[in-house]
């Protein structure tokens, strides 16, 4: 008698074998040759379904944010602190013979840094000045770019236009796992694109895609989208954590070894993050987000990571019938529809990377009808708004405890820097008192908890942009005022506290 993990095999006198399944308490006779052996376990012939006899795979749980592995499901990841981020994943033996690295067979002896020669970065213009600005001057040869955005925001449209504008540089391979060739052709016809250098491949198997890349050796590769691709080496479904990580690694090794620029498109979650493991953003060279409301025409392309240029740069586009059209002067667009002398409105200057942009802040205060006041912020961090409203009450005597406060950044722009603090505070006070802030004035400054106005950086660029657009006055921190009045035609007003700023514009 021989025991297996689940079954007991008993040899009979008639040279038949009786198999007893301990799990289902049933038995069956048969020739030994009719039962295959796999990994030391005899396949059960009694289950009656295609799944019988499969070896039990090891199951682990992987964090979608950082890739941390655990033997059991955890509510909170101990590595990155994310909640409800663990996904179940089955572990199987990977196939042998895969790509081992970018430069297999090369010199593995460490060398001094001075022994290497820094090569000049080769860039390709995309045909969009706004996109080239975000990228730091264009697409770098051999780089891996991740473009994320909500479905329907215009990612595929923008990418198809880029494929057309880089014509003459070489072949472009467009790989799509979401749309057929006919659908891509219809979009190309609508955009007026007729380019023989654009090659299309409708495939989701990454092994076939990699082989096509090797055969074609294109200048640019587009993968739309990364969540639709799968590898036979991984048993998980397409779009899972393990699949996305493995596929990105394979594409990176193939393209970087041949100096092929690659753009992969990724969908975002409801929280606004790229779907899949957070380690994906660490693997690529550049991460771009296409933001905006699908029901509005304006789109903002934001660079959140760039190994070849500055981060937090933005480019502005407008979605039209002929595709994405770039906006050369976002500041003029964002403030062009402002009404004359409105209460609860002001202009601030924010820095997006190295670029100053003037935006309009709007605030509305109304008597609350609930037991507690409501706070709503679009484009501004909610906690930042709550903090500034508390400073207004404590330091300036603006009692908003019984008021609902709504704050909006016009144009869908998201602002994170503290240089707009004073503008947020004053626009809320303006709405509460129903007193207008002068339309030819911009407001700059960081607000401290004691009500003081702190200095901000890059103020000269902000003032230069304001002067170019015809503004006459500017409220800035007193510590930034030195030597600025002689450089600009603006009437520069330096303030030390939030009370002083309110007095200067007649709010107190």
RAKA-V912163 format. One record per residue. N is the residue number from 1. NEAR is the number of other C-alpha atoms within 12 Angstrom. Layout:
<<N;NEAR> <N;NEAR>>
//
This chain:
<<1;13> <2;17> <3;17> <4;22> <5;20> <6;24> <7;28> <8;25> <9;29> <10;24> <11;20> <12;16> <13;8> <14;11> <15;13> <16;18> <17;23> <18;27> <19;34> <20;29> <21;27> <22;17> <23;16> <24;16> <25;14> <26;18> <27;21> <28;26> <29;24> <30;23> <31;19> <32;21> <33;13> <34;16> <35;23> <36;18> <37;17> <38;15> <39;15> <40;16> <41;22> <42;29> <43;33> <44;37> <45;29> <46;26> <47;18> <48;11> <49;11> <50;11> <51;13> <52;20> <53;26> <54;20> <55;21> <56;17> <57;15> <58;16> <59;19> <60;24> <61;28> <62;38> <63;37> <64;39> <65;33> <66;29> <67;34> <68;29> <69;29> <70;24> <71;18> <72;19> <73;22> <74;23> <75;17> <76;23> <77;25> <78;21> <79;19> <80;20> <81;17> <82;21> <83;18> <84;19> <85;30> <86;34> <87;34> <88;27> <89;28> <90;26> <91;22> <92;19> <93;14> <94;14> <95;12> <96;9> <97;8> <98;19> <99;21> <100;16> <101;19> <102;20> <103;16> <104;13> <105;10> <106;11> <107;8> <108;9> <109;7> <110;10> <111;10> <112;8> <113;8> <114;8> <115;8> <116;9> <117;9> <118;8> <119;7> <120;9> <121;18> <122;18> <123;25> <124;31> <125;27> <126;31> <127;26> <128;31> <129;26> <130;32> <131;38> <132;30> <133;33> <134;40> <135;42> <136;32> <137;25> <138;29> <139;42> <140;32> <141;31> <142;32> <143;38> <144;43> <145;46> <146;44> <147;44> <148;42> <149;36> <150;27> <151;26> <152;22> <153;32> <154;39> <155;39> <156;38> <157;36> <158;40> <159;44> <160;45> <161;36> <162;37> <163;43> <164;33> <165;28> <166;30> <167;27> <168;19> <169;24> <170;24> <171;28> <172;37> <173;41> <174;42> <175;42> <176;35> <177;31> <178;26> <179;23> <180;19> <181;20> <182;15> <183;18> <184;30> <185;22> <186;17> <187;25> <188;29> <189;20> <190;18> <191;28> <192;18> <193;25> <194;21> <195;25> <196;16> <197;24> <198;35> <199;31> <200;34> <201;31> <202;28> <203;29> <204;30> <205;30> <206;37> <207;23> <208;22> <209;35> <210;36> <211;18> <212;26> <213;38> <214;23> <215;14> <216;25> <217;26> <218;35> <219;36> <220;46> <221;51> <222;43> <223;45> <224;39> <225;40> <226;47> <227;38> <228;32> <229;41> <230;34> <231;35> <232;24> <233;25> <234;27> <235;25> <236;26> <237;23> <238;28> <239;32> <240;32> <241;41> <242;43> <243;37> <244;39> <245;37> <246;36> <247;39> <248;43> <249;30> <250;34> <251;46> <252;38> <253;31> <254;37> <255;39> <256;31> <257;26> <258;26> <259;28> <260;37> <261;44> <262;43> <263;45> <264;45> <265;46> <266;40> <267;35> <268;30> <269;19> <270;11> <271;10> <272;18> <273;27> <274;37> <275;36> <276;37> <277;37> <278;28> <279;26> <280;38> <281;36> <282;24> <283;28> <284;34> <285;33> <286;39> <287;39> <288;39> <289;39> <290;46> <291;39> <292;31> <293;21> <294;20> <295;14> <296;18> <297;25> <298;31> <299;38> <300;42> <301;41> <302;37> <303;38> <304;31> <305;29> <306;32> <307;24> <308;29> <309;26> <310;24> <311;27> <312;32> <313;34> <314;42> <315;40> <316;41> <317;35> <318;33> <319;29> <320;19> <321;16> <322;20> <323;29> <324;33> <325;28> <326;30> <327;26> <328;21> <329;24> <330;34> <331;34> <332;25> <333;23> <334;28> <335;32> <336;19> <337;14> <338;23> <339;18> <340;16> <341;18> <342;24> <343;28> <344;39> <345;43> <346;48> <347;44> <348;49> <349;49> <350;44> <351;34> <352;35> <353;28> <354;24> <355;30> <356;33> <357;40> <358;43> <359;43> <360;43> <361;47> <362;39> <363;41> <364;33> <365;33> <366;24> <367;20> <368;18> <369;11> <370;13> <371;11> <372;14> <373;21> <374;25> <375;33> <376;24> <377;28> <378;25> <379;28> <380;32> <381;25> <382;23> <383;15> <384;31> <385;36> <386;29> <387;26> <388;40> <389;45> <390;27> <391;33> <392;37> <393;26> <394;19> <395;24> <396;28> <397;21> <398;30> <399;23> <400;33> <401;25> <402;21> <403;29> <404;28> <405;37> <406;34> <407;38> <408;33> <409;35> <410;32> <411;35> <412;29> <413;35> <414;30> <415;37> <416;23> <417;27> <418;30> <419;35> <420;47> <421;45> <422;50> <423;51> <424;52> <425;52> <426;55> <427;47> <428;47> <429;46> <430;36> <431;34> <432;34> <433;26> <434;23> <435;23> <436;29> <437;41> <438;29> <439;28> <440;28> <441;34> <442;47> <443;52> <444;51> <445;44> <446;39> <447;40> <448;27> <449;24> <450;21> <451;31> <452;28> <453;36> <454;29> <455;29> <456;29> <457;25> <458;22> <459;37> <460;30> <461;25> <462;39> <463;40> <464;26> <465;31> <466;37> <467;27> <468;20> <469;29> <470;23> <471;31> <472;24> <473;30> <474;46> <475;50> <476;47> <477;36> <478;28> <479;24> <480;28> <481;29> <482;17> <483;14> <484;25> <485;21> <486;12> <487;16> <488;25> <489;18> <490;29> <491;25> <492;33> <493;30> <494;29> <495;32> <496;30> <497;33> <498;46> <499;30> <500;26> <501;37> <502;35> <503;20> <504;25> <505;30> <506;18> <507;29> <508;20>>
//
